[in-house]
């Protein structure tokens, strides 16, 4: 067959086709290689709806599970990537991530395993614990008033989990602004993204364990009255009633509307009512204070930027293809 002439109108058509092809080939995906939104379309089409139904069930029982699922995604992805390693139990020879100091009070593991058990019944050996965790965090956020976002799937489960790795990678609640920036930069996130993802504290609760350094002996003078001077004085008195000196196990809500995803967190921080040192430190830097102020206002881009940050986080260190495994139960390797 004779080839078409590349002159006149045909030349323009060929150029348009080539340009369109080039644009498709060079377009960048927001997802890590190996992940896609329709990954379970044929192998387990019910996967997303099953996770969604269970999240609804858990939130009906306790809306504060929204914060728990958000924390699980962050504490999983920040340590060796989004591979479900935070869900693994310790063994006789290994202390798993959940035993790390920074993971004190972690919740939601049993609930993720409950979802996994149902998915194993419907689609055995198909859906990873890592993907369930990512879906649960997204669904829970949306169900308590937050943004939603498209989730790419196809992660496989890791087989390694150590407490030391968690304590080395996750930010402790006593970090100052530069410490937080450095921690997030190590994962490829900028200062604004750090402040955005800190907004997850608009939902959830905490044990007093992470709050005590903010209330007592703040500067290391071994003085019970040594409270962060940037903290609202009345708020400090209120917190000390809930978290007496030395009490690490009482629980408190992280912000004034703890079961609703909104901008109250940023308003609280501006008023000196940040629960953790890592909250109050956001406004010790001029750039940080500007972002916090912006996000505290109606119609700001906080929701949009938070969703983008969660998508980006979900790409960290994923295992795909034949890497890792698909666990039968989330708390144990196969």
C-alpha positions as CSV (number, residue, x, y, z in Angstrom):
1,X,0.0,0.0,0.0
2,X,1.3,3.4,-0.9
3,X,2.1,5.8,2.0
4,X,0.0,9.0,2.3
5,X,1.7,12.2,1.2
6,X,2.9,14.5,4.0
7,X,2.2,17.7,2.2
8,X,-0.6,20.3,2.4
9,X,-3.6,19.4,4.6
10,X,-2.2,15.9,5.3
11,X,1.0,17.4,6.8
12,X,-1.1,19.5,9.2
13,X,-3.1,16.4,10.2
14,X,0.0,14.3,10.7
15,X,1.5,17.1,12.9
16,X,-1.6,17.3,15.1
17,X,-1.7,13.5,15.5
18,X,2.0,13.4,16.4
19,X,1.6,16.2,18.9
20,X,-1.4,14.6,20.5
21,X,0.5,11.3,20.8
22,X,3.5,13.1,22.3
23,X,1.2,14.8,24.9
24,X,-0.3,11.5,25.9
25,X,3.1,9.8,26.3
26,X,4.7,12.6,28.3
27,X,1.7,13.3,30.6
28,X,2.6,12.7,34.2
29,X,0.4,10.6,36.4
30,X,-0.2,11.8,40.0
31,X,0.3,8.2,41.1
32,X,3.3,6.0,41.6
33,X,4.1,3.5,38.9
34,X,2.1,0.3,39.2
35,X,-0.9,2.0,40.8
36,X,-4.2,2.7,39.1
37,X,-7.7,3.7,40.1
38,X,-9.2,0.6,38.4
39,X,-6.7,-1.9,39.8
40,X,-9.4,-4.2,41.3
41,X,-12.0,-3.5,38.6
42,X,-11.9,-7.1,37.5
43,X,-10.3,-9.0,40.4
44,X,-12.5,-7.5,43.2
45,X,-14.9,-4.9,41.9
46,X,-16.6,-4.8,45.4
47,X,-13.4,-3.8,47.2
48,X,-14.0,-0.1,47.5
49,X,-17.7,-0.4,48.4
50,X,-16.9,-3.0,51.1
51,X,-14.3,-0.7,52.7
52,X,-16.7,2.2,52.5
53,X,-19.5,0.3,54.2
54,X,-17.2,-0.8,57.1
55,X,-15.9,2.8,57.6
56,X,-19.5,4.0,57.8
57,X,-20.1,1.3,60.4
58,X,-17.1,2.2,62.5
59,X,-17.8,5.9,62.4
60,X,-21.4,5.3,63.5
61,X,-19.9,3.6,66.5
62,X,-17.3,6.3,67.1
63,X,-16.7,9.2,64.7
64,X,-13.3,9.6,66.1
65,X,-12.1,6.7,64.1
66,X,-11.7,9.2,61.3
67,X,-8.7,10.6,63.1
68,X,-7.4,7.1,63.8
69,X,-7.5,6.0,60.1
70,X,-5.8,9.3,59.0
71,X,-3.1,8.7,61.6
72,X,-2.6,5.1,60.4
73,X,-2.0,6.2,56.8
74,X,0.6,8.8,57.9
75,X,2.3,6.4,60.3
76,X,2.4,3.7,57.7
77,X,3.5,5.6,54.7
78,X,6.2,7.6,56.6
79,X,8.0,4.5,57.6
80,X,9.4,2.5,54.7
81,X,6.5,3.5,52.4
82,X,2.8,2.6,52.2
83,X,3.1,-1.1,52.7
84,X,0.8,-1.8,55.7
85,X,3.8,-2.5,57.9
86,X,2.3,-0.4,60.7
87,X,-0.4,-3.1,61.1
88,X,2.0,-6.0,61.8
89,X,2.3,-7.5,65.3
90,X,5.5,-7.9,67.1
91,X,7.1,-11.4,67.3
92,X,9.4,-13.0,69.9
93,X,12.4,-11.8,68.0
94,X,11.2,-8.4,66.7
95,X,9.5,-5.3,68.1
96,X,7.2,-4.0,65.4
97,X,6.4,-0.4,64.5
98,X,3.3,-0.3,66.6
99,X,5.5,-0.7,69.7
100,X,7.5,2.4,68.9
101,X,7.3,5.4,71.3
102,X,5.9,7.6,68.5
103,X,3.1,5.1,67.9
104,X,1.8,5.2,71.4
105,X,-2.0,4.9,71.5
106,X,-2.3,4.0,67.8
107,X,-5.9,2.8,67.0
108,X,-7.8,1.3,64.1
109,X,-5.6,-1.8,63.5
110,X,-8.3,-4.3,64.6
111,X,-10.9,-2.4,62.4
112,X,-8.7,-2.7,59.3
113,X,-8.3,-6.4,60.0
114,X,-12.1,-6.7,60.2
115,X,-12.4,-5.2,56.7
116,X,-9.6,-7.5,55.5
117,X,-11.4,-10.6,56.8
118,X,-14.5,-9.7,54.8
119,X,-12.5,-9.0,51.7
120,X,-10.7,-12.3,52.1
121,X,-14.0,-14.0,52.1
122,X,-15.2,-12.2,49.0
123,X,-11.9,-12.0,47.1
124,X,-9.3,-14.2,48.7
125,X,-5.7,-13.2,48.3
126,X,-6.5,-10.1,46.2
127,X,-6.8,-6.8,48.1
128,X,-3.8,-5.7,50.2
129,X,-3.9,-4.4,53.7
130,X,-1.9,-1.4,52.5
131,X,-4.7,-0.5,50.0
132,X,-7.4,-1.0,52.6
133,X,-5.7,1.5,54.9
134,X,-5.4,4.1,52.1
135,X,-9.1,3.7,51.2
136,X,-10.2,3.9,54.9
137,X,-8.4,7.1,55.5
138,X,-9.9,8.7,52.4
139,X,-13.5,7.5,53.1
140,X,-13.3,8.4,56.8
141,X,-12.1,12.0,56.0
142,X,-14.9,12.6,53.6
143,X,-17.6,11.2,56.0
144,X,-16.7,13.7,58.7
145,X,-16.9,16.7,56.5
146,X,-13.5,16.7,54.8
147,X,-12.5,16.5,51.2
148,X,-12.5,13.4,49.1
149,X,-9.9,12.4,46.5
150,X,-9.3,9.7,43.9
151,X,-7.4,6.7,45.2
152,X,-5.0,4.7,43.1
153,X,-4.6,1.1,44.2
154,X,-2.3,-1.8,43.6
155,X,0.0,-1.6,46.6
156,X,1.3,-4.9,48.1
157,X,2.1,-5.6,51.7
158,X,5.5,-5.4,53.2
159,X,7.0,-8.1,55.5
160,X,9.3,-5.9,57.6
161,X,8.3,-3.8,60.6
162,X,10.5,-2.5,63.4
163,X,9.9,0.0,66.2
164,X,13.3,1.6,65.7
165,X,12.5,2.5,62.1
166,X,9.3,4.2,63.2
167,X,11.0,6.2,65.9
168,X,13.7,7.2,63.4
169,X,11.3,8.4,60.7
170,X,8.1,9.7,62.3
171,X,8.1,13.2,63.7
172,X,7.9,13.4,67.5
173,X,5.4,15.9,68.9
174,X,8.1,18.0,70.4
175,X,9.8,19.1,67.2
176,X,10.2,22.8,66.4
177,X,9.4,24.3,63.0
178,X,12.8,23.7,61.4
179,X,12.7,20.1,62.7
180,X,9.3,19.5,61.1
181,X,10.4,21.0,57.8
182,X,13.5,18.8,57.8
183,X,11.4,15.7,58.6
184,X,9.0,16.3,55.8
185,X,11.7,17.4,53.4
186,X,13.3,13.9,53.8
187,X,10.1,12.5,52.3
188,X,9.9,15.0,49.5
189,X,7.4,17.4,51.0
190,X,7.8,21.2,51.3
191,X,7.0,23.4,54.3
192,X,3.6,24.3,53.0
193,X,2.7,20.6,52.5
194,X,3.8,20.0,56.1
195,X,1.5,22.7,57.4
196,X,-1.3,21.3,55.2
197,X,-1.0,17.7,56.4
198,X,-0.7,19.0,60.0
199,X,-4.3,20.0,59.5
200,X,-5.2,16.3,60.0
201,X,-5.2,17.2,63.6
202,X,-8.6,18.8,63.0
203,X,-9.9,15.3,63.7
204,X,-8.8,12.8,66.3
205,X,-7.7,12.5,69.8
206,X,-4.5,12.0,71.7
207,X,-3.2,10.5,74.9
208,X,-1.6,12.9,77.3
209,X,1.7,11.2,76.6
210,X,2.4,13.5,73.7
211,X,1.0,16.7,75.4
212,X,2.9,16.7,78.7
213,X,6.1,18.3,77.3
214,X,4.0,21.2,76.2
215,X,2.5,21.7,79.7
216,X,5.3,20.8,82.1
217,X,9.1,21.3,82.1
218,X,8.8,23.0,78.7
219,X,12.4,24.4,78.8
220,X,13.9,21.6,80.8
221,X,14.1,23.5,84.1
222,X,12.4,20.6,86.0
223,X,9.6,22.9,86.9
224,X,5.9,21.8,86.8
225,X,4.9,25.4,86.1
226,X,7.3,25.6,83.1
227,X,4.6,25.7,80.4
228,X,5.1,26.8,76.8
229,X,4.7,30.6,77.1
230,X,3.1,30.8,73.6
231,X,0.2,28.7,74.8
232,X,-3.0,30.5,75.8
233,X,-2.9,30.6,79.6
234,X,-6.6,29.6,80.1
235,X,-6.2,26.8,77.7
236,X,-3.1,25.6,79.5
237,X,-5.1,25.5,82.8
238,X,-7.8,23.5,81.0
239,X,-5.3,21.0,79.6
240,X,-3.6,20.5,82.9
241,X,-6.9,19.4,84.4
242,X,-7.3,16.8,81.7
243,X,-3.6,15.8,81.7
244,X,-2.2,16.0,85.3
245,X,1.6,15.9,85.5
246,X,2.8,12.4,85.0
247,X,-0.5,11.1,83.6
248,X,0.2,9.6,80.1
249,X,-2.9,7.6,79.5
250,X,-5.8,10.1,79.7
251,X,-7.2,11.0,76.3
252,X,-8.3,14.4,75.0
253,X,-9.6,15.7,71.6
254,X,-7.0,17.4,69.5
255,X,-9.2,20.4,68.5
256,X,-12.4,22.0,69.5
257,X,-14.4,20.2,66.7
258,X,-12.5,16.9,66.9
259,X,-15.1,14.8,65.1
260,X,-15.5,17.2,62.2
261,X,-12.9,17.9,59.5
262,X,-12.8,21.7,59.2
263,X,-10.5,24.7,59.6
264,X,-10.9,25.0,63.4
265,X,-7.5,23.5,63.9
266,X,-5.8,26.5,62.3
267,X,-8.0,28.9,64.2
268,X,-7.0,27.2,67.4
269,X,-3.3,27.3,66.6
270,X,-3.5,31.1,66.0
271,X,-5.2,31.5,69.4
272,X,-2.4,29.7,71.2
273,X,-4.5,26.6,71.6
274,X,-2.4,24.0,69.7
275,X,-2.3,20.7,71.6
276,X,1.2,19.6,70.6
277,X,4.4,21.6,70.4
278,X,4.4,20.7,66.7
279,X,1.1,22.5,66.4
280,X,2.0,25.7,68.2
281,X,5.4,25.9,66.5
282,X,3.7,26.4,63.1
283,X,3.2,30.1,63.8
284,X,6.7,30.7,65.2
285,X,7.9,31.1,61.6
286,X,6.6,34.0,59.5
287,X,6.0,31.8,56.5
288,X,4.3,29.2,58.6
289,X,2.1,31.8,60.3
290,X,1.0,33.2,56.9
291,X,-0.1,29.7,55.7
292,X,-1.9,28.9,59.0
293,X,-3.7,32.3,58.8
294,X,-4.7,31.6,55.2
295,X,-6.0,28.1,55.9
296,X,-8.0,29.4,58.9
297,X,-10.2,31.5,56.6
298,X,-13.4,30.3,54.8
299,X,-12.9,29.4,51.1
300,X,-9.2,28.8,51.5
301,X,-7.5,26.1,49.5
302,X,-6.9,23.9,52.6
303,X,-9.3,21.1,51.6
304,X,-7.9,21.0,48.1
305,X,-4.3,21.0,49.2
306,X,-4.9,18.4,51.9
307,X,-6.4,16.0,49.4
308,X,-3.4,16.5,47.1
309,X,-1.1,15.9,50.0
310,X,-2.8,12.6,50.9
311,X,-2.5,11.4,47.3
312,X,1.2,12.3,47.3
313,X,1.7,10.6,50.6
314,X,0.0,7.5,49.3
315,X,2.7,7.2,46.6
316,X,5.6,6.8,49.1
317,X,7.7,3.7,48.8
318,X,4.9,1.5,47.4
319,X,5.4,-2.2,46.6
320,X,3.8,-3.4,43.4
321,X,3.9,-6.3,40.9
322,X,5.6,-9.2,42.6
323,X,7.1,-7.2,45.5
324,X,6.0,-8.0,49.0
325,X,2.9,-10.1,49.4
326,X,-0.9,-9.9,49.8
327,X,-1.4,-10.8,53.5
328,X,-4.2,-13.1,54.5
329,X,-4.6,-11.1,57.8
330,X,-3.2,-7.7,58.3
331,X,-1.4,-8.3,61.6
332,X,0.7,-11.2,60.5
333,X,2.9,-12.0,57.5
334,X,1.9,-15.0,55.5
